[in-house]
C-alpha cells in the first residue's frame, strides 16, 4: 500500500488575550497548515522538486520545520543539550538527501518535535532571554520568529503543492 501524508485539522485561535494566548495557537495553526498542504500526497510527491532549479520540496520543508523548531525552542530557548537535526543552523541538508522511503517517518518526526518543543517551553516565561549573535532575544520573539518561518515556508509549500496536482487554498 502506498503511504500518503495524512489529513490534519488546522486549529483556530483566539482573537484577543495575552501574548501567550495568541502566540501559541497562532503557531499551532501555522504548524498544522504545513501538514495540511502536504495532506493526500504520496511520499514520492513530497520529495519531488517541482520548481527547478530550486532545491525546495515539501519533504524538505517538513525536515526544515523540524530542524527550526528544535533549534529555536529546545536548544536556544530551553537550553536542552540535544543534537541538531539535518546539520543544524545554516546547513542545507534538510533540503537535500531526500528519500521518499523516509517521508512518513519525517512527518512523524515533525509532529514529535512539536510536542517536545511544547514541553520544553511550556512553563518558561515569554520574557525569558538568551543570547543570540551576541544580543539578548526573548522567548516571545522566538514565537514571532518561528511563526514568520512557517508563514514564509507555507507560502512556498502552497506553490509546490499547486505545481504537483493543482490543489490550492489549503
Secondary structure as the mmCIF struct_conf table of DSSP 4:
data_model
#
loop_
_struct_conf.conf_type_id
_struct_conf.id
_struct_conf.beg_label_comp_id
_struct_conf.beg_label_asym_id
_struct_conf.beg_label_seq_id
_struct_conf.end_label_comp_id
_struct_conf.end_label_asym_id
_struct_conf.end_label_seq_id
STRN STRN1 UNK A 4 UNK A 4
HELX_LH_PP_P HELX_LH_PP_P1 UNK A 5 UNK A 7
BEND BEND1 UNK A 15 UNK A 17
HELX_RH_AL_P HELX_RH_AL_P1 UNK A 19 UNK A 38
TURN_TY1_P TURN_TY1_P1 UNK A 39 UNK A 40
STRN STRN2 UNK A 42 UNK A 42
HELX_RH_AL_P HELX_RH_AL_P2 UNK A 43 UNK A 47
BEND BEND2 UNK A 51 UNK A 51
TURN_TY1_P TURN_TY1_P2 UNK A 52 UNK A 53
HELX_RH_AL_P HELX_RH_AL_P3 UNK A 58 UNK A 69
HELX_RH_PI_P HELX_RH_PI_P1 UNK A 70 UNK A 77
TURN_TY1_P TURN_TY1_P3 UNK A 78 UNK A 78
HELX_LH_PP_P HELX_LH_PP_P2 UNK A 83 UNK A 84
BEND BEND3 UNK A 85 UNK A 85
TURN_TY1_P TURN_TY1_P4 UNK A 86 UNK A 87
BEND BEND4 UNK A 88 UNK A 88
TURN_TY1_P TURN_TY1_P5 UNK A 89 UNK A 90
HELX_RH_3T_P HELX_RH_3T_P1 UNK A 92 UNK A 95
BEND BEND5 UNK A 96 UNK A 97
HELX_RH_3T_P HELX_RH_3T_P2 UNK A 100 UNK A 102
HELX_RH_AL_P HELX_RH_AL_P4 UNK A 103 UNK A 121
TURN_TY1_P TURN_TY1_P6 UNK A 122 UNK A 123
BEND BEND6 UNK A 124 UNK A 124
TURN_TY1_P TURN_TY1_P7 UNK A 126 UNK A 127
STRN STRN3 UNK A 129 UNK A 132
TURN_TY1_P TURN_TY1_P8 UNK A 133 UNK A 134
STRN STRN4 UNK A 135 UNK A 138
HELX_RH_AL_P HELX_RH_AL_P5 UNK A 139 UNK A 165
#
